[in-house]
Structures are given as C-alpha cells and as structure tokens.
Amino acid sequence: MSWSKLKQQLESFLCPALQGKVEYRATGYRYLPDKAGLCYISVDKKNVLHMSDKTTSIKWYQTEQEIKSDPDIRIPISDEEIEAVRKETKGIVPEDRQRVIARNRKISEYAKELLLAQAALSKSNFSGVATKFLSISIEESMESNDILLNILALVDRRVGKKRILNMAEKMKGKHPIVQYFYELRLRTL
C-alpha cells in the first residue's frame, strides 16, 4: 500500500478531538531506493516519535557488538540450534565453529529484540505495523506489546471514553511514549 493511502486511512480513524492535532508524516526518495526514509508522528506540528531507517541498522550492529564483547553476558545455545547450523552447512563446518555460528545468530536475535524494546523504529516498521493495525481488531492492538500498535489504538476513534478511563493501571507499565499518547487522549475527554 502506498504511503499516501496508508496515511489517509490512519487519519480517518483518528478520534475527532485529535484530528488536525496528530499527524503521520514520512519522507521517501523515489529515485534513490538506497536512501533511507524517515517517518514521524507529530502532535501540534512537533515531532513526538521519530522513526528512521538509516540509523536502525547501525544501532543494531552496535548493540550486537556490545553483547559480544560483554564477558558477563552468557548466551545458552541449545542442541537444536547447533543441529540447525549443522544441517545448513551440511556437516562440512567443524563442531566448534558450529557453536560459534549458532551463538552469533542468537546474539543477533537478542540485539534485534533489544532495539525493539528500546523503540528503535523505522519507516518500514511503521508501514508494516500500520497495515497490521488496519487489519486486526482494536482489542488486539490495545493488548499488544508493540509500541506503535498501542499508540495507533490510543488515538483511534473506536476507543471510547470508558475504555480509556479503565486502562489507567495498564498504562503504568507501558513505554513512556505510549503513556504520552494516553495522557494526550485523556486531555481530549
């Protein structure tokens, strides 16, 4: 789905009090596909949540290197993971090297999970999550651990006053940006 169509659909779901106040913005470069895109969620023309494709891979690599160099981090590797590496390499790679490959894969997965937990989001993530948001129920979006799904659900017109007021306790454990959008929505009630 094109960005303009996605933006139009998302903005059609905004609650009436937030229309014109909350905006979804993106930049892209049609003739430079290797150029990274930027994406913002802005409130009152101020960028509140900034998502960038160009820095995500660098942060991911840095996080991966930090995990590898920290001697206190122990990453357990199961026999199934080593067996998967053995099957992929067709048994040509020595046993000790298979362990290294399996460990590096697991470190890479942990680094990605850490970045997601830290809300290191990108335009491509936003497009995927926004498309998912449009296809699932509002309840699923509210209960999700995904920060973007939570934000999109909080500003949605299908979430009423009673539901917003009843989720005060749940919001205490959420990411600060989700709490910000919750407070924003509370002010509109």
C-alpha positions in Angstrom: 0.0 0.0 0.0 1.3 3.5 -0.9 2.2 5.8 1.9 -0.4 8.4 0.9 -3.2 5.8 1.0 -1.9 4.4 4.3 -1.8 7.9 5.9 -5.3 8.7 4.6 -6.7 5.5 6.2 -4.9 6.0 9.5 -6.0 9.6 9.8 -9.6 8.6 9.0 -9.5 6.5 12.3 -8.3 9.4 14.4 -10.7 10.4 17.2 -12.5 13.8 16.3 -10.7 15.7 19.1 -7.3 14.7 17.7 -7.9 15.3 14.0 -5.6 18.0 12.8 -3.6 17.7 16.1 -2.0 14.3 15.4 -0.3 13.8 12.0 1.6 11.0 10.4 4.5 12.2 8.2 7.0 10.4 6.0 9.8 11.3 3.6 10.9 8.9 0.9 13.1 9.2 -2.1 11.6 7.7 -5.2 14.8 7.9 -7.4 17.2 6.8 -4.6 16.0 3.5 -3.3 19.1 3.1 -1.2 18.4 6.4 0.5 16.7 5.9 3.9 13.2 7.1 4.6 12.1 9.0 7.7 8.8 8.8 9.5 7.3 10.9 12.2 4.2 11.1 14.4 3.7 14.7 15.2 1.4 16.4 17.7 0.7 20.1 17.2 3.3 20.2 14.4 6.1 18.9 16.8 7.7 15.5 16.0 7.0 13.4 19.0 8.0 10.0 17.7 10.8 9.9 15.1 11.5 6.7 13.0 14.5 6.5 10.7 15.7 3.6 8.5 19.2 4.8 8.2 20.3 4.6 11.9 18.5 1.4 12.8 21.0 -0.9 11.2 23.9 0.9 12.8 22.3 0.8 16.3 21.5 -2.9 15.8 25.2 -3.6 14.9 26.4 -1.6 17.8 24.1 -3.4 20.2 25.3 -6.8 18.7 28.9 -5.8 19.3 28.2 -4.7 22.8 26.6 -8.1 23.6 29.6 -10.0 22.0 32.2 -8.0 24.0 30.5 -8.2 27.4 32.0 -11.1 29.3 29.2 -11.1 31.8 26.5 -12.0 29.3 26.1 -15.8 29.0 24.0 -16.9 26.0 22.9 -20.5 26.2 22.9 -22.4 22.9 20.6 -25.5 22.6 21.4 -28.7 20.8 18.6 -27.9 18.3 20.3 -24.6 17.3 23.6 -26.4 16.7 21.8 -29.1 14.8 20.1 -26.4 12.6 23.6 -25.0 11.8 24.9 -28.5 11.1 22.1 -29.1 8.6 22.6 -25.8 6.9 26.3 -26.3 6.5 25.8 -30.0 5.5 28.3 -31.1 8.2 31.3 -29.5 6.5 32.0 -27.0 9.3 33.8 -28.2 12.4 31.8 -28.7 15.6 33.4 -25.8 17.5 32.7 -23.4 14.6 29.1 -24.5 14.5 28.8 -23.4 18.1 30.2 -20.0 17.2 27.8 -19.6 14.3 24.8 -20.6 16.5 25.9 -18.2 19.3 26.3 -15.3 16.8 22.9 -15.9 15.4 21.4 -15.9 18.9 23.3 -12.7 19.7 21.9 -11.1 16.6 18.4 -12.1 17.6 18.9 -10.6 21.1 20.2 -7.3 19.6 17.1 -7.0 17.4 14.9 -7.7 20.4 16.7 -5.1 22.5 16.3 -2.5 19.8 12.6 -3.2 19.5 12.2 -2.9 23.3 14.0 0.5 23.1 11.6 1.7 20.4 14.2 2.0 17.7 11.6 2.1 15.0 11.9 2.7 11.3 9.7 3.8 8.5 9.5 0.3 7.1 8.5 -0.9 10.6 5.8 1.8 10.8 4.3 0.8 7.4 4.2 -2.8 8.4 2.7 -2.2 11.8 0.2 0.4 10.4 -1.0 -2.1 7.8 -1.4 -4.7 10.5 -3.3 -2.2 12.7 -5.8 -1.7 9.9 -6.4 -5.4 9.6 -6.8 -6.5 13.2 -9.3 -5.7 15.9 -8.8 -2.7 18.2 -8.7 -5.0 21.2 -5.7 -6.9 19.7 -3.9 -3.5 19.2 -4.6 -2.4 22.7 -3.3 -5.7 24.3 -0.2 -5.9 22.1 3.3 -5.3 23.4 4.1 -3.4 20.2 4.5 0.3 20.9 3.2 1.5 17.6 0.1 -0.6 17.8 -0.6 0.8 21.3 -0.2 4.4 20.0 -2.4 3.9 17.0 -5.1 2.3 19.1 -5.0 5.1 21.7 -5.7 7.8 19.1 -8.3 5.7 17.4 -12.0 6.9 17.4 -13.2 3.3 18.2 -11.7 3.6 21.7 -14.3 5.3 23.8 -14.1 7.4 27.0 -15.0 4.5 29.3 -12.3 2.2 27.9 -9.7 5.0 28.1 -10.5 5.7 31.7 -10.4 1.9 32.6 -6.9 1.4 31.2 -5.1 3.8 33.7 -3.5 0.9 35.6 -2.3 -0.9 32.4 -0.6 2.3 31.1 1.7 2.5 34.1 3.7 -0.5 32.8 3.9 0.8 29.2 6.7 2.6 27.3 6.9 6.3 28.1 5.8 7.3 24.5 2.7 5.2 24.9 2.0 6.9 28.2 2.4 10.3 26.5 -0.3 9.4 23.9 -2.5 8.1 26.7 -2.2 11.4 28.5 -2.9 13.2 25.2 -6.1 11.2 24.7 -7.1 11.7 28.4 -7.0 15.5 27.8 -9.5 15.2 25.0 -12.2 13.5 27.1 
